[in-house]
Amino acid sequence: MNDLPSSQPDWPHIISELRSSVTITDATDPKQPLIFVNDYFVQLTGYSKEEVIGRNCRFLQGADTRSETAREIRHALSKCMPVRTEILNYRRDGSTFWNELNIDPIFDKEGRCVLFVGLQYDVTDRKLLEEEATHAARSAHGQSRALMEFMGKLNHELRNNMNGMLGLIDIVLMDETLPEDVREYLELAKGSGDTLLNIANDVLDLAGATDGRMKLERIEFNPKHVLDSIVKTHRLRAEEKGLPLILNVEGIHHQRLYGDPHRLRQVLDNLIGNALKFTTTGSITLTAEESKRAESSPFIYMRFTVRDTGIGIPEEHMDKLFKAFSQTEASHARVYGGSGLGLKICEELVTLMGGSISVDSRKGEGSSFHIDIPFSKENQAQLPL
């Protein structure tokens, strides 16, 4: 404490030397003129002290300054309220800079507002980076949306032709006199056609979800019945691989909910299909449970978990899971097939239903996908946003 200067600090000199722009305005004058600016204000704006003292600081505004921001500042000062904002200002030479503006009212002992003290910071570089990032994000979103619209139109045509071709193959396969080698070739063609049709359907679903064309139904359904039907659909394939497919619905207490059971089924079909694809030993379990909600609430969250004992997902690949046309490893696409769209579609559908999707996984130890979705207990109840 003994090292501190004994004399009163020279506050005007200290303020003048600050590396931040400082202004002081007379709040008692209706014109609110500047009565002090420090040296850094001169450096920032290009105006000399003699040019600005006695003027309202509105001279820093110009053609591209947002009038709404200027109005907000004037309104706050008229109420002797502090101001925290960013505004585009003009230097003396006509160049612009983004000004992070902080103004505080100063009151005398009688409670009268007598001064406004302002601190200004040049944040032009930061604003330019923000604008570049925003522009890049909008451009990427626009390109992605245009691509999905194109893919959607293309796949409409592809799906129509594939359905026609597969129908003809089915008709030919009904002929019991077909030679065995011809039947084998036709079945291979049908399998390839089914794969292409699934990819076309995936692209159409993703295009519809991303551009807002996909709509949800709101109908009454029994969640236990829906889950039982889903498991029955996949049980034959599970048995062929020697995998128990277990359904646990003990956590479901409501027999009647309102929502879109078809989209719910699409998501769970996809997750169980993935679990069967990537699991060779162990088991697959679908669990459903209700979160604890007040009885008076018109909606309830349900958590669905698909757990497998498959190959798992390395931590470094987790960020690729919900990206379109992406699989965690290139070798998986070669060995297991698929378009890489399934989980992206699941995420889009779950989000559309007002829910969320997450995953816990470790390489070689299996994966658990968790879906939390709100459903109405009443037909007309509005789901939470």
MIRO-691774 format. One line per 2 residues: their letters; for each residue x, z, y of C-alpha. Coordinates in nm, 2 decimals, padded with zeros to 4 digits. Each point is the difference from the previous one (the first is absolute). Example, Ala and Ser with C-alpha at 12.3 -4.5 7.8 and 13.67 -1.06 7.14 Angstrom:
REM MIRO-691774
AS	01.23:00.78:-00.45 | 00.14:-00.07:00.34
***
This chain:
REM MIRO-691774
MN	00.00:00.00:00.00 | 00.29:00.06:00.24
DL	00.09:-00.37:-00.01 | -00.32:-00.10:00.18
PS	00.03:-00.08:00.37 | -00.09:00.29:00.22
SQ	-00.14:-00.22:00.28 | -00.34:-00.17:-00.01
PD	00.02:-00.35:-00.17 | -00.02:-00.30:00.22
WP	-00.33:-00.14:-00.14 | -00.02:-00.31:00.22
HI	00.35:-00.10:-00.10 | -00.08:00.06:-00.37
IS	-00.32:-00.20:00.01 | 00.17:-00.28:00.19
EL	00.26:-00.03:-00.27 | -00.24:00.00:-00.30
RS	00.02:-00.30:-00.23 | -00.38:-00.02:00.01
SV	-00.21:-00.14:00.28 | -00.15:00.28:00.20
TI	-00.27:-00.04:00.27 | -00.19:00.25:00.21
TD	-00.33:-00.09:00.17 | -00.19:00.18:00.27
AT	-00.33:00.09:-00.16 | -00.15:00.13:00.32
DP	00.01:-00.34:00.16 | -00.29:-00.23:-00.11
KQ	00.24:-00.29:-00.02 | 00.23:00.20:-00.24
PL	00.33:-00.12:00.15 | 00.34:00.05:-00.16
IF	00.20:00.26:00.18 | 00.30:00.00:-00.24
VN	00.17:-00.22:-00.26 | 00.33:00.06:-00.17
DY	00.29:-00.24:-00.04 | -00.11:-00.11:-00.35
FV	-00.33:-00.12:00.14 | 00.19:-00.22:00.23
QL	00.21:-00.13:-00.29 | -00.31:-00.05:-00.22
TG	-00.21:-00.18:00.26 | 00.25:-00.17:00.23
YS	-00.18:00.15:00.31 | 00.20:00.21:00.25
KE	-00.13:00.35:00.09 | -00.07:-00.12:00.35
EV	-00.23:-00.28:-00.13 | -00.22:00.23:-00.21
IG	-00.03:00.33:00.18 | -00.34:00.02:00.16
RN	-00.15:-00.26:-00.23 | -00.24:00.04:-00.29
CR	00.18:-00.09:-00.32 | -00.26:-00.26:-00.08
FL	00.25:-00.25:00.14 | 00.16:00.01:-00.34
QG	-00.31:-00.16:-00.16 | -00.04:-00.38:-00.03
AD	-00.21:-00.28:-00.14 | 00.06:00.10:-00.37
TR	-00.05:00.37:00.04 | -00.31:00.11:-00.19
SE	-00.27:00.09:00.26 | -00.15:00.24:-00.25
TA	00.33:00.20:-00.01 | 00.02:00.01:00.37
RE	-00.36:00.12:00.03 | 00.07:00.28:-00.25
IR	00.30:00.11:00.20 | -00.20:00.01:00.33
HA	-00.29:00.18:-00.16 | 00.23:00.27:-00.15
LS	00.18:00.05:00.33 | -00.33:00.03:00.19
KC	-00.09:00.28:-00.24 | 00.35:00.16:00.04
MP	00.05:-00.05:-00.37 | 00.33:-00.08:-00.18
VR	00.07:-00.36:-00.10 | 00.18:-00.12:-00.32
TE	-00.01:-00.38:-00.04 | 00.20:-00.32:-00.02
IL	-00.04:-00.27:00.26 | 00.16:-00.33:00.08
NY	00.18:00.02:00.34 | 00.19:-00.24:00.22
RR	00.34:00.03:00.15 | 00.09:-00.11:00.34
DG	00.14:-00.33:-00.13 | -00.33:-00.08:-00.18
ST	00.12:00.08:-00.35 | -00.21:00.23:-00.21
FW	00.06:00.32:-00.20 | -00.21:00.23:-00.21
NE	-00.03:00.34:00.16 | -00.07:00.31:-00.20
LN	-00.16:00.20:00.27 | -00.04:00.38:00.01
ID	-00.16:00.15:00.31 | -00.08:00.37:00.04
PI	-00.20:00.16:00.29 | 00.16:00.29:00.18
FD	-00.22:00.27:00.15 | 00.07:00.25:00.27
KE	-00.08:00.37:-00.02 | -00.36:-00.06:00.12
GR	-00.06:-00.25:-00.28 | 00.02:-00.31:00.22
CV	00.16:-00.31:-00.15 | 00.28:-00.08:00.25
LF	00.24:-00.22:-00.19 | 00.02:-00.25:-00.29
VG	00.34:00.00:-00.18 | 00.06:-00.31:-00.21
LQ	00.26:-00.08:-00.27 | 00.05:-00.37:-00.09
YD	00.19:-00.14:-00.30 | 00.08:-00.37:-00.06
VT	-00.14:-00.06:-00.36 | 00.01:-00.38:00.02
DR	00.22:-00.04:-00.31 | -00.23:00.22:-00.20
KL	-00.31:-00.19:00.11 | 00.15:-00.33:-00.08
LE	00.08:00.11:-00.35 | -00.35:00.13:-00.04
EE	-00.15:-00.33:00.12 | 00.23:-00.20:-00.23
AT	-00.10:00.22:-00.30 | -00.37:-00.03:00.09
HA	00.03:-00.38:00.03 | 00.19:-00.03:-00.33
AR	-00.26:00.21:-00.18 | -00.29:-00.21:00.15
SA	00.18:-00.32:-00.09 | 00.07:00.12:-00.36
HG	-00.36:00.12:-00.04 | -00.13:-00.34:00.13
QS	00.22:-00.20:-00.23 | -00.09:00.22:-00.30
RA	-00.37:-00.03:00.08 | 00.03:-00.38:00.04
LM	00.18:-00.02:-00.33 | -00.26:00.21:-00.18
EF	-00.28:-00.22:00.15 | 00.17:-00.31:-00.13
MG	00.06:00.15:-00.34 | -00.36:00.11:-00.01
KL	-00.13:-00.36:00.07 | 00.25:-00.15:-00.25
NH	-00.10:00.25:-00.27 | -00.37:-00.08:00.04
EL	00.09:-00.35:-00.11 | 00.23:00.11:-00.27
RN	-00.25:00.25:-00.14 | -00.28:-00.26:-00.02
NM	00.22:-00.25:-00.19 | 00.15:00.27:-00.23
NG	-00.35:00.12:-00.09 | -00.10:-00.35:-00.09
ML	00.31:-00.06:-00.21 | -00.03:00.34:-00.18
GL	-00.37:-00.08:-00.08 | 00.09:-00.33:-00.16
ID	00.27:00.17:-00.21 | -00.25:00.26:-00.12
IV	-00.23:-00.28:-00.10 | 00.27:-00.17:-00.20
LM	00.11:00.32:-00.17 | -00.36:00.04:-00.13
DE	00.08:-00.29:-00.24 | 00.08:00.16:-00.33
TL	00.15:-00.32:-00.14 | 00.30:00.01:00.25
PE	00.34:-00.02:-00.16 | 00.18:00.33:00.03
DV	00.29:-00.13:00.21 | -00.25:-00.15:00.25
RE	-00.19:00.32:00.02 | 00.32:00.19:00.07
YL	00.10:-00.24:00.28 | -00.35:00.04:00.15
EL	00.01:00.38:-00.01 | 00.34:-00.01:00.17
AK	-00.14:-00.22:00.27 | -00.30:00.23:00.03
GS	00.23:00.30:00.04 | 00.20:-00.17:00.27
GD	-00.32:-00.10:00.18 | -00.13:00.35:-00.02
TL	00.32:00.13:00.16 | -00.02:-00.26:00.28
LN	-00.37:00.09:00.06 | 00.09:00.37:00.02
IA	00.26:-00.08:00.26 | -00.25:-00.21:00.20
ND	-00.25:00.28:-00.01 | 00.27:00.25:00.12
VL	00.09:-00.22:00.30 | -00.37:-00.05:00.09
DL	-00.06:00.38:-00.01 | 00.31:00.07:00.21
AG	-00.09:-00.27:00.25 | -00.35:00.14:00.03
AT	00.12:00.36:00.04 | 00.26:-00.08:00.26
DG	-00.21:-00.22:00.23 | -00.31:00.23:-00.01
RM	-00.23:-00.23:-00.21 | -00.02:00.24:-00.29
KL	-00.31:00.22:00.03 | -00.09:00.31:-00.19
ER	-00.32:00.08:-00.19 | -00.18:00.33:00.04
IE	-00.19:00.06:-00.31 | -00.08:00.30:-00.22
FN	00.22:00.04:-00.31 | 00.09:00.26:-00.26
PK	00.38:00.05:00.02 | 00.03:00.12:-00.37
HV	-00.18:-00.32:-00.12 | 00.23:-00.22:00.21
LD	00.32:00.16:-00.13 | -00.12:00.00:-00.36
SI	-00.07:-00.38:00.03 | 00.35:-00.06:00.15
VK	00.17:00.18:-00.28 | -00.20:-00.18:-00.27
TH	00.11:-00.33:00.15 | 00.37:00.09:-00.04
RL	-00.01:00.20:-00.32 | 00.04:-00.30:-00.23
RA	00.32:-00.11:00.17 | 00.12:00.36:-00.01
EE	-00.07:00.02:-00.37 | 00.19:-00.33:-00.06
KG	00.31:00.16:00.16 | -00.06:00.33:-00.18
LP	-00.06:00.19:00.32 | -00.27:00.27:00.04
LI	-00.21:-00.07:00.31 | -00.14:00.34:00.10
LN	-00.29:00.06:00.25 | -00.03:00.34:00.16
VE	-00.32:00.04:00.21 | -00.04:00.38:-00.02
GI	00.06:00.02:00.38 | -00.31:-00.21:00.08
HH	-00.31:00.20:00.08 | -00.22:-00.25:00.19
QR	-00.19:-00.25:-00.21 | -00.11:-00.21:00.29
LY	00.21:-00.13:00.29 | -00.03:-00.28:00.25
GD	00.28:-00.26:00.05 | 00.14:-00.31:-00.15
PH	00.06:00.05:-00.37 | 00.11:-00.36:-00.05
RL	00.29:00.03:00.24 | 00.09:00.34:-00.16
RQ	00.00:-00.17:-00.34 | 00.22:-00.28:00.13
VL	00.26:00.25:00.12 | 00.00:00.21:-00.32
DN	00.00:-00.31:-00.22 | 00.31:-00.12:00.18
LI	00.18:00.34:-00.03 | -00.09:00.04:-00.37
GN	00.10:-00.36:-00.06 | 00.34:00.07:00.16
AL	00.04:00.32:-00.20 | -00.07:-00.19:-00.33
KF	00.24:-00.27:00.11 | 00.29:00.23:00.07
TT	-00.05:00.26:-00.28 | 00.11:-00.04:-00.36
TG	00.00:00.36:-00.13 | -00.19:00.31:00.10
SI	-00.34:-00.01:00.15 | -00.21:-00.10:00.31
TL	-00.24:00.24:00.16 | -00.28:-00.06:00.26
TA	-00.10:00.33:00.17 | -00.28:00.04:00.25
EE	-00.08:00.31:00.20 | -00.19:00.10:00.31
SK	00.17:00.17:00.29 | -00.15:00.32:00.13
RA	-00.24:-00.07:00.28 | -00.27:00.21:00.17
ES	-00.34:-00.04:-00.17 | -00.15:-00.09:00.34
SP	00.23:-00.30:00.04 | -00.16:-00.34:-00.07
FI	00.31:-00.15:-00.16 | 00.26:00.10:-00.25
YM	00.36:-00.12:-00.08 | 00.08:-00.10:-00.35
RF	00.35:-00.02:-00.14 | 00.07:-00.25:-00.27
TV	00.34:00.02:-00.18 | 00.14:-00.26:-00.24
RD	00.30:00.15:-00.17 | 00.23:-00.18:-00.25
TG	00.32:00.07:-00.19 | 00.14:-00.35:00.06
IG	00.32:-00.13:00.16 | -00.05:00.18:00.33
IP	00.12:-00.11:00.34 | 00.34:00.06:00.15
EE	00.00:00.19:00.33 | 00.18:-00.28:00.18
HM	-00.28:-00.24:-00.09 | -00.30:00.21:00.10
DK	-00.03:-00.17:00.34 | -00.07:-00.33:-00.16
LF	-00.30:00.11:-00.20 | -00.28:-00.09:00.24
KA	00.15:-00.32:00.14 | -00.16:-00.33:-00.08
FS	00.18:-00.23:-00.25 | 00.25:00.28:-00.08
QT	00.11:00.16:-00.32 | 00.24:00.29:-00.02
EA	00.25:-00.21:-00.20 | 00.04:-00.37:-00.06
SH	00.04:00.06:-00.37 | -00.35:00.16:-00.01
AR	-00.16:-00.33:00.11 | 00.18:-00.18:-00.28
VY	-00.08:00.25:-00.27 | -00.34:00.12:00.10
GG	-00.14:-00.29:00.21 | -00.25:00.05:00.29
SG	-00.02:-00.12:00.36 | 00.11:00.32:00.16
LG	-00.33:00.02:00.19 | -00.18:00.26:-00.20
LK	00.11:00.32:00.18 | -00.03:-00.16:00.34
IC	-00.36:-00.09:-00.08 | -00.06:00.36:-00.12
EE	00.14:00.14:00.33 | -00.22:-00.24:00.20
LV	-00.31:00.09:-00.19 | 00.06:00.37:00.01
TL	00.06:-00.01:00.37 | -00.32:-00.21:00.04
MG	-00.18:00.28:-00.18 | 00.14:00.26:00.24
GS	00.24:00.14:-00.25 | 00.37:00.02:-00.07
IS	00.23:-00.08:-00.29 | 00.33:00.17:-00.09
VD	00.24:00.00:-00.30 | 00.24:00.24:-00.17
SR	00.25:-00.16:-00.23 | 00.35:00.02:-00.15
KG	00.19:-00.26:-00.18 | -00.05:00.04:-00.38
EG	-00.25:00.28:00.04 | -00.32:-00.19:00.08
SS	-00.22:-00.01:00.31 | -00.31:00.17:00.15
FH	-00.21:-00.19:00.25 | -00.24:00.21:00.20
ID	-00.30:-00.13:00.19 | -00.21:00.21:00.24
IP	-00.33:-00.16:00.10 | -00.30:00.14:00.19
FS	-00.35:-00.06:-00.14 | -00.34:00.09:00.14
KE	-00.22:00.25:-00.17 | -00.29:-00.14:00.20
NQ	-00.11:-00.36:00.04 | 00.02:-00.01:00.38
AQ	00.29:00.22:00.07 | 00.28:-00.14:00.21
LP	00.34:00.03:-00.17 | 00.28:00.17:00.19
L	00.25:-00.23:00.18
***
